């Protein structure tokens, strides 16, 4: 009977290990599902009616001008001449 007792104890230990593994994997799955849900909400965030109206009313070139006005001031003062810069960009595109 000692063989049976040892076998039962071994099986109980194995069951406990498996149960712990299942609990850990379940927690990871729940955490991953929550992170995925949050990321999907961020991606699916549709613009509000007001944002759509502003985008529709804004002229096409104005959106680019706004971005240039916000971050382009430093680059304008750092660059020597805009024409030289444009030519080098064209050369880079052709070479690449």
N, CA, C and O atoms as a GROMACS GRO file, in nm:
protein
  384
    1UNK      N    1   0.081  -0.120   0.000
    1UNK     CA    2   0.000   0.000   0.000
    1UNK      C    3   0.085   0.126   0.000
    1UNK      O    4   0.036   0.232  -0.040
    2UNK      N    5   0.205   0.118   0.042
    2UNK     CA    6   0.291   0.236   0.042
    2UNK      C    7   0.315   0.283  -0.100
    2UNK      O    8   0.331   0.403  -0.125
    3UNK      N    9   0.319   0.190  -0.194
    3UNK     CA   10   0.335   0.228  -0.333
    3UNK      C   11   0.215   0.312  -0.379
    3UNK      O   12   0.233   0.413  -0.447
    4UNK      N   13   0.098   0.271  -0.341
    4UNK     CA   14  -0.023   0.345  -0.378
    4UNK      C   15  -0.024   0.482  -0.312
    4UNK      O   16  -0.064   0.580  -0.375
    5UNK      N   17   0.018   0.491  -0.187
    5UNK     CA   18   0.021   0.618  -0.115
    5UNK      C   19   0.119   0.714  -0.182
    5UNK      O   20   0.091   0.832  -0.198
    6UNK      N   21   0.236   0.661  -0.221
    6UNK     CA   22   0.335   0.744  -0.290
    6UNK      C   23   0.282   0.793  -0.424
    6UNK      O   24   0.302   0.908  -0.463
    7UNK      N   25   0.216   0.704  -0.493
    7UNK     CA   26   0.160   0.738  -0.624
    7UNK      C   27   0.051   0.845  -0.609
    7UNK      O   28   0.046   0.939  -0.689
    8UNK      N   29  -0.034   0.833  -0.509
    8UNK     CA   30  -0.140   0.930  -0.484
    8UNK      C   31  -0.078   1.066  -0.448
    8UNK      O   32  -0.122   1.169  -0.498
    9UNK      N   33   0.023   1.066  -0.363
    9UNK     CA   34   0.089   1.191  -0.324
    9UNK      C   35   0.155   1.257  -0.446
    9UNK      O   36   0.149   1.379  -0.461
   10UNK      N   37   0.216   1.176  -0.530
   10UNK     CA   38   0.279   1.228  -0.652
   10UNK      C   39   0.175   1.290  -0.744
   10UNK      O   40   0.196   1.397  -0.800
   11UNK      N   41   0.064   1.221  -0.761
   11UNK     CA   42  -0.043   1.273  -0.846
   11UNK      C   43  -0.105   1.400  -0.790
   11UNK      O   44  -0.137   1.492  -0.864
   12UNK      N   45  -0.122   1.405  -0.657
   12UNK     CA   46  -0.175   1.527  -0.594
   12UNK      C   47  -0.082   1.645  -0.618
   12UNK      O   48  -0.127   1.756  -0.649
   13UNK      N   49   0.048   1.620  -0.603
   13UNK     CA   50   0.145   1.727  -0.629
   13UNK      C   51   0.139   1.775  -0.773
   13UNK      O   52   0.146   1.895  -0.800
   14UNK      N   53   0.126   1.681  -0.865
   14UNK     CA   54   0.117   1.715  -1.007
   14UNK      C   55  -0.010   1.795  -1.036
   14UNK      O   56  -0.006   1.891  -1.112
   15UNK      N   57  -0.121   1.755  -0.976
   15UNK     CA   58  -0.246   1.828  -0.994
   15UNK      C   59  -0.233   1.970  -0.941
   15UNK      O   60  -0.281   2.064  -1.005
   16UNK      N   61  -0.169   1.988  -0.826
   16UNK     CA   62  -0.150   2.123  -0.770
   16UNK      C   63  -0.066   2.209  -0.863
   16UNK      O   64  -0.095   2.327  -0.882
   17UNK      N   65   0.040   2.150  -0.921
   17UNK     CA   66   0.124   2.225  -1.015
   17UNK      C   67   0.043   2.268  -1.137
   17UNK      O   68   0.053   2.382  -1.183
   18UNK      N   69  -0.036   2.176  -1.189
   18UNK     CA   70  -0.117   2.207  -1.306
   18UNK      C   71  -0.222   2.313  -1.276
   18UNK      O   72  -0.248   2.401  -1.358
   19UNK      N   73  -0.283   2.305  -1.158
   19UNK     CA   74  -0.381   2.405  -1.119
   19UNK      C   75  -0.316   2.543  -1.108
   19UNK      O   76  -0.375   2.643  -1.152
   20UNK      N   77  -0.196   2.549  -1.051
   20UNK     CA   78  -0.125   2.676  -1.040
   20UNK      C   79  -0.092   2.732  -1.179
   20UNK      O   80  -0.102   2.852  -1.203
   21UNK      N   81  -0.052   2.643  -1.269
   21UNK     CA   82  -0.022   2.686  -1.406
   21UNK      C   83  -0.146   2.741  -1.474
   21UNK      O   84  -0.139   2.845  -1.540
   22UNK      N   85  -0.258   2.673  -1.458
   22UNK     CA   86  -0.383   2.719  -1.518
   22UNK      C   87  -0.423   2.854  -1.461
   22UNK      O   88  -0.467   2.942  -1.536
   23UNK      N   89  -0.410   2.873  -1.330
   23UNK     CA   90  -0.443   3.002  -1.269
   23UNK      C   91  -0.354   3.112  -1.325
   23UNK      O   92  -0.403   3.220  -1.359
   24UNK      N   93  -0.224   3.085  -1.336
   24UNK     CA   94  -0.132   3.185  -1.390
   24UNK      C   95  -0.163   3.221  -1.534
   24UNK      O   96  -0.163   3.339  -1.571
   25UNK      N   97  -0.190   3.120  -1.615
   25UNK     CA   98  -0.223   3.145  -1.755
   25UNK      C   99  -0.356   3.219  -1.769
   25UNK      O  100  -0.371   3.303  -1.857
   26UNK      N  101  -0.450   3.188  -1.682
   26UNK     CA  102  -0.578   3.257  -1.686
   26UNK      C  103  -0.560   3.405  -1.653
   26UNK      O  104  -0.620   3.491  -1.718
   27UNK      N  105  -0.479   3.435  -1.552
   27UNK     CA  106  -0.452   3.574  -1.516
   27UNK      C  107  -0.385   3.648  -1.632
   27UNK      O  108  -0.421   3.761  -1.663
   28UNK      N  109  -0.287   3.583  -1.696
   28UNK     CA  110  -0.220   3.644  -1.810
   28UNK      C  111  -0.318   3.670  -1.924
   28UNK      O  112  -0.312   3.774  -1.989
   29UNK      N  113  -0.408   3.576  -1.948
   29UNK     CA  114  -0.507   3.592  -2.054
   29UNK      C  115  -0.601   3.708  -2.024
   29UNK      O  116  -0.633   3.786  -2.113
   30UNK      N  117  -0.644   3.720  -1.900
   30UNK     CA  118  -0.732   3.830  -1.862
   30UNK      C  119  -0.660   3.963  -1.880
   30UNK      O  120  -0.717   4.058  -1.933
   31UNK      N  121  -0.533   3.970  -1.835
   31UNK     CA  122  -0.455   4.094  -1.851
   31UNK      C  123  -0.435   4.129  -1.998
   31UNK      O  124  -0.451   4.244  -2.037
   32UNK      N  125  -0.401   4.029  -2.078
   32UNK     CA  126  -0.380   4.053  -2.222
   32UNK      C  127  -0.510   4.098  -2.288
   32UNK      O  128  -0.509   4.189  -2.371
   33UNK      N  129  -0.620   4.037  -2.252
   33UNK     CA  130  -0.749   4.077  -2.308
   33UNK      C  131  -0.783   4.221  -2.273
   33UNK      O  132  -0.834   4.295  -2.356
   34UNK      N  133  -0.754   4.260  -2.151
   34UNK     CA  134  -0.780   4.398  -2.108
   34UNK      C  135  -0.692   4.496  -2.187
   34UNK      O  136  -0.741   4.600  -2.232
   35UNK      N  137  -0.564   4.464  -2.203
   35UNK     CA  138  -0.475   4.551  -2.281
   35UNK      C  139  -0.522   4.561  -2.425
   35UNK      O  140  -0.520   4.670  -2.483
   36UNK      N  141  -0.562   4.450  -2.483
   36UNK     CA  142  -0.610   4.450  -2.622
   36UNK      C  143  -0.736   4.535  -2.633
   36UNK      O  144  -0.751   4.612  -2.728
   37UNK      N  145  -0.826   4.522  -2.536
   37UNK     CA  146  -0.950   4.601  -2.539
   37UNK      C  147  -0.919   4.750  -2.533
   37UNK      O  148  -0.980   4.829  -2.605
   38UNK      N  149  -0.824   4.788  -2.447
   38UNK     CA  150  -0.787   4.929  -2.434
   38UNK      C  151  -0.725   4.981  -2.564
   38UNK      O  152  -0.756   5.092  -2.607
   39UNK      N  153  -0.637   4.901  -2.625
   39UNK     CA  154  -0.576   4.942  -2.750
   39UNK      C  155  -0.678   4.954  -2.862
   39UNK      O  156  -0.672   5.047  -2.943
   40UNK      N  157  -0.772   4.861  -2.866
   40UNK     CA  158  -0.877   4.868  -2.968
   40UNK      C  159  -0.964   4.992  -2.949
   40UNK      O  160  -1.005   5.054  -3.047
   41UNK      N  161  -0.991   5.028  -2.825
   41UNK     CA  162  -1.070   5.149  -2.799
   41UNK      C  163  -0.995   5.272  -2.850
   41UNK      O  164  -1.056   5.362  -2.908
   42UNK      N  165  -0.863   5.276  -2.828
   42UNK     CA  166  -0.784   5.389  -2.877
   42UNK      C  167  -0.785   5.395  -3.029
   42UNK      O  168  -0.797   5.503  -3.087
   43UNK      N  169  -0.773   5.280  -3.093
   43UNK     CA  170  -0.772   5.277  -3.239
   43UNK      C  171  -0.909   5.307  -3.298
   43UNK      O  172  -0.920   5.371  -3.402
   44UNK      N  173  -1.012   5.263  -3.231
   44UNK     CA  174  -1.148   5.280  -3.282
   44UNK      C  175  -1.208   5.415  -3.247
   44UNK      O  176  -1.320   5.446  -3.287
   45UNK      N  177  -1.134   5.494  -3.172
   45UNK     CA  178  -1.188   5.625  -3.132
   45UNK      C  179  -1.221   5.703  -3.258
   45UNK      O  180  -1.132   5.745  -3.333
   46UNK      N  181  -1.348   5.721  -3.280
   46UNK     CA  182  -1.389   5.797  -3.397
   46UNK      C  183  -1.392   5.945  -3.360
   46UNK      O  184  -1.427   5.981  -3.248
   47UNK      N  185  -1.354   6.029  -3.454
   47UNK     CA  186  -1.354   6.172  -3.424
   47UNK      C  187  -1.494   6.222  -3.394
   47UNK      O  188  -1.593   6.170  -3.446
   48UNK      N  189  -1.501   6.321  -3.310
   48UNK     CA  190  -1.631   6.378  -3.275
   48UNK      C  191  -1.687   6.456  -3.394
   48UNK      O  192  -1.616   6.485  -3.490
   49UNK      N  193  -1.812   6.488  -3.385
   49UNK     CA  194  -1.877   6.565  -3.491
   49UNK      C  195  -1.808   6.699  -3.509
   49UNK      O  196  -1.792   6.747  -3.621
   50UNK      N  197  -1.768   6.759  -3.400
   50UNK     CA  198  -1.699   6.889  -3.405
   50UNK      C  199  -1.564   6.874  -3.476
   50UNK      O  200  -1.527   6.960  -3.557
   51UNK      N  201  -1.490   6.769  -3.445
   51UNK     CA  202  -1.361   6.746  -3.512
   51UNK      C  203  -1.380   6.724  -3.661
   51UNK      O  204  -1.302   6.776  -3.741
   52UNK      N  205  -1.480   6.650  -3.698
   52UNK     CA  206  -1.508   6.627  -3.840
   52UNK      C  207  -1.548   6.757  -3.910
   52UNK      O  208  -1.505   6.783  -4.022
   53UNK      N  209  -1.629   6.838  -3.844
   53UNK     CA  210  -1.673   6.965  -3.902
   53UNK      C  211  -1.552   7.056  -3.923
   53UNK      O  212  -1.539   7.119  -4.028
   54UNK      N  213  -1.463   7.065  -3.824
   54UNK     CA  214  -1.345   7.150  -3.836
   54UNK      C  215  -1.254   7.101  -3.949
   54UNK      O  216  -1.202   7.182  -4.026
   55UNK      N  217  -1.236   6.972  -3.959
   55UNK     CA  218  -1.151   6.917  -4.065
   55UNK      C  219  -1.212   6.943  -4.202
   55UNK      O  220  -1.141   6.970  -4.298
   56UNK      N  221  -1.344   6.934  -4.211
   56UNK     CA  222  -1.413   6.956  -4.339
   56UNK      C  223  -1.406   7.103  -4.380
   56UNK      O  224  -1.390   7.133  -4.498
   57UNK      N  225  -1.417   7.194  -4.285
   57UNK     CA  226  -1.418   7.337  -4.315
   57UNK      C  227  -1.279   7.391  -4.340
   57UNK      O  228  -1.265   7.494  -4.407
   58UNK      N  229  -1.176   7.327  -4.290
   58UNK     CA  230  -1.039   7.374  -4.304
   58UNK      C  231  -0.993   7.351  -4.449
   58UNK      O  232  -1.013   7.243  -4.503
   59UNK      N  233  -0.931   7.452  -4.512
   59UNK     CA  234  -0.877   7.431  -4.646
   59UNK      C  235  -0.771   7.322  -4.645
   59UNK      O  236  -0.710   7.295  -4.541
   60UNK      N  237  -0.748   7.260  -4.758
   60UNK     CA  238  -0.658   7.146  -4.767
   60UNK      C  239  -0.518   7.179  -4.721
   60UNK      O  240  -0.459   7.102  -4.646
   61UNK      N  241  -0.462   7.289  -4.763
   61UNK     CA  242  -0.324   7.325  -4.728
   61UNK      C  243  -0.308   7.374  -4.586
   61UNK      O  244  -0.196   7.378  -4.535
   62UNK      N  245  -0.416   7.410  -4.520
   62UNK     CA  246  -0.407   7.468  -4.387
   62UNK      C  247  -0.359   7.367  -4.283
   62UNK      O  248  -0.287   7.405  -4.191
   63UNK      N  249  -0.396   7.242  -4.297
   63UNK     CA  250  -0.354   7.141  -4.200
   63UNK      C  251  -0.203   7.127  -4.201
   63UNK      O  252  -0.141   7.115  -4.095
   64UNK      N  253  -0.142   7.129  -4.318
   64UNK     CA  254   0.004   7.120  -4.328
   64UNK      C  255   0.068   7.247  -4.274
   64UNK      O  256   0.173   7.241  -4.210
   65UNK      N  257   0.004   7.362  -4.298
   65UNK     CA  258   0.058   7.487  -4.247
   65UNK      C  259   0.056   7.490  -4.096
   65UNK      O  260   0.149   7.542  -4.034
   66UNK      N  261  -0.048   7.436  -4.033
   66UNK     CA  262  -0.057   7.431  -3.887
   66UNK      C  263   0.057   7.348  -3.830
   66UNK      O  264   0.120   7.388  -3.732
   67UNK      N  265   0.085   7.234  -3.890
   67UNK     CA  266   0.193   7.148  -3.841
   67UNK      C  267   0.326   7.217  -3.858
   67UNK      O  268   0.412   7.206  -3.771
   68UNK      N  269   0.345   7.287  -3.967
   68UNK     CA  270   0.471   7.358  -3.990
   68UNK      C  271   0.487   7.472  -3.891
   68UNK      O  272   0.597   7.499  -3.844
   69UNK      N  273   0.376   7.539  -3.860
   69UNK     CA  274   0.383   7.651  -3.766
   69UNK      C  275   0.418   7.602  -3.626
   69UNK      O  276   0.488   7.671  -3.552
   70UNK      N  277   0.369   7.484  -3.589
   70UNK     CA  278   0.396   7.432  -3.455
   70UNK      C  279   0.540   7.383  -3.441
   70UNK      O  280   0.608   7.419  -3.346
   71UNK      N  281   0.585   7.302  -3.533
   71UNK     CA  282   0.717   7.242  -3.518
   71UNK      C  283   0.819   7.290  -3.617
   71UNK      O  284   0.937   7.256  -3.605
   72UNK      N  285   0.778   7.367  -3.715
   72UNK     CA  286   0.870   7.405  -3.822
   72UNK      C  287   0.948   7.530  -3.796
   72UNK      O  288   1.041   7.559  -3.873
   73UNK      N  289   0.919   7.607  -3.693
   73UNK     CA  290   0.990   7.731  -3.667
   73UNK      C  291   1.139   7.707  -3.644
   73UNK      O  292   1.222   7.781  -3.696
   74UNK      N  293   1.172   7.607  -3.566
   74UNK     CA  294   1.312   7.580  -3.536
   74UNK      C  295   1.386   7.535  -3.661
   74UNK      O  296   1.502   7.571  -3.680
   75UNK      N  297   1.321   7.457  -3.746
   75UNK     CA  298   1.389   7.410  -3.866
   75UNK      C  299   1.406   7.520  -3.967
   75UNK      O  300   1.502   7.519  -4.044
   76UNK      N  301   1.314   7.616  -3.970
   76UNK     CA  302   1.328   7.728  -4.063
   76UNK      C  303   1.450   7.812  -4.027
   76UNK      O  304   1.526   7.851  -4.115
   77UNK      N  305   1.470   7.840  -3.900
   77UNK     CA  306   1.583   7.922  -3.859
   77UNK      C  307   1.714   7.846  -3.867
   77UNK      O  308   1.820   7.906  -3.885
   78UNK      N  309   1.709   7.714  -3.855
   78UNK     CA  310   1.831   7.634  -3.859
   78UNK      C  311   1.879   7.614  -4.003
   78UNK      O  312   1.999   7.604  -4.026
   79UNK      N  313   1.789   7.608  -4.099
   79UNK     CA  314   1.826   7.586  -4.239
   79UNK      C  315   1.874   7.714  -4.303
   79UNK      O  316   1.830   7.822  -4.265
   80UNK      N  317   1.965   7.701  -4.404
   80UNK     CA  318   2.019   7.820  -4.468
   80UNK      C  319   1.924   7.873  -4.574
   80UNK      O  320   1.883   7.989  -4.568
   81UNK      N  321   1.888   7.790  -4.671
   81UNK     CA  322   1.799   7.835  -4.777
   81UNK      C  323   1.704   7.722  -4.811
   81UNK      O  324   1.748   7.608  -4.825
   82UNK      N  325   1.577   7.750  -4.824
   82UNK     CA  326   1.477   7.648  -4.850
   82UNK      C  327   1.497   7.580  -4.984
   82UNK      O  328   1.469   7.460  -4.996
   83UNK      N  329   1.545   7.654  -5.087
   83UNK     CA  330   1.562   7.595  -5.219
   83UNK      C  331   1.671   7.489  -5.220
   83UNK      O  332   1.654   7.384  -5.282
   84UNK      N  333   1.782   7.515  -5.152
   84UNK     CA  334   1.890   7.416  -5.147
   84UNK      C  335   1.842   7.289  -5.078
   84UNK      O  336   1.876   7.178  -5.119
   85UNK      N  337   1.764   7.307  -4.974
   85UNK     CA  338   1.712   7.194  -4.900
   85UNK      C  339   1.620   7.110  -4.987
   85UNK      O  340   1.625   6.987  -4.983
   86UNK      N  341   1.534   7.176  -5.067
   86UNK     CA  342   1.442   7.104  -5.156
   86UNK      C  343   1.519   7.026  -5.261
   86UNK      O  344   1.482   6.913  -5.293
   87UNK      N  345   1.624   7.084  -5.315
   87UNK     CA  346   1.703   7.016  -5.417
   87UNK      C  347   1.770   6.892  -5.360
   87UNK      O  348   1.775   6.788  -5.427
   88UNK      N  349   1.823   6.901  -5.239
   88UNK     CA  350   1.888   6.785  -5.179
   88UNK      C  351   1.786   6.675  -5.151
   88UNK      O  352   1.819   6.557  -5.162
   89UNK      N  353   1.665   6.711  -5.114
   89UNK     CA  354   1.561   6.611  -5.092
   89UNK      C  355   1.527   6.540  -5.222
   89UNK      O  356   1.507   6.418  -5.223
   90UNK      N  357   1.520   6.616  -5.330
   90UNK     CA  358   1.491   6.555  -5.460
   90UNK      C  359   1.604   6.461  -5.500
   90UNK      O  360   1.580   6.351  -5.550
   91UNK      N  361   1.730   6.505  -5.479
   91UNK     CA  362   1.845   6.421  -5.512
   91UNK      C  363   1.841   6.292  -5.429
   91UNK      O  364   1.869   6.184  -5.481
   92UNK      N  365   1.808   6.305  -5.302
   92UNK     CA  366   1.802   6.187  -5.215
   92UNK      C  367   1.698   6.089  -5.267
   92UNK      O  368   1.721   5.968  -5.266
   93UNK      N  369   1.587   6.140  -5.311
   93UNK     CA  370   1.481   6.052  -5.359
   93UNK      C  371   1.526   5.983  -5.487
   93UNK      O  372   1.502   5.863  -5.503
   94UNK      N  373   1.591   6.054  -5.579
   94UNK     CA  374   1.636   5.996  -5.705
   94UNK      C  375   1.743   5.892  -5.679
   94UNK      O  376   1.740   5.784  -5.738
   95UNK      N  377   1.839   5.923  -5.591
   95UNK     CA  378   1.948   5.830  -5.561
   95UNK      C  379   1.896   5.706  -5.494
   95UNK      O  380   1.938   5.594  -5.525
   96UNK      N  381   1.803   5.726  -5.402
   96UNK     CA  382   1.752   5.611  -5.328
   96UNK      C  383   1.674   5.524  -5.422
   96UNK      O  384   1.621   5.421  -5.380
   0.00000   0.00000   0.00000
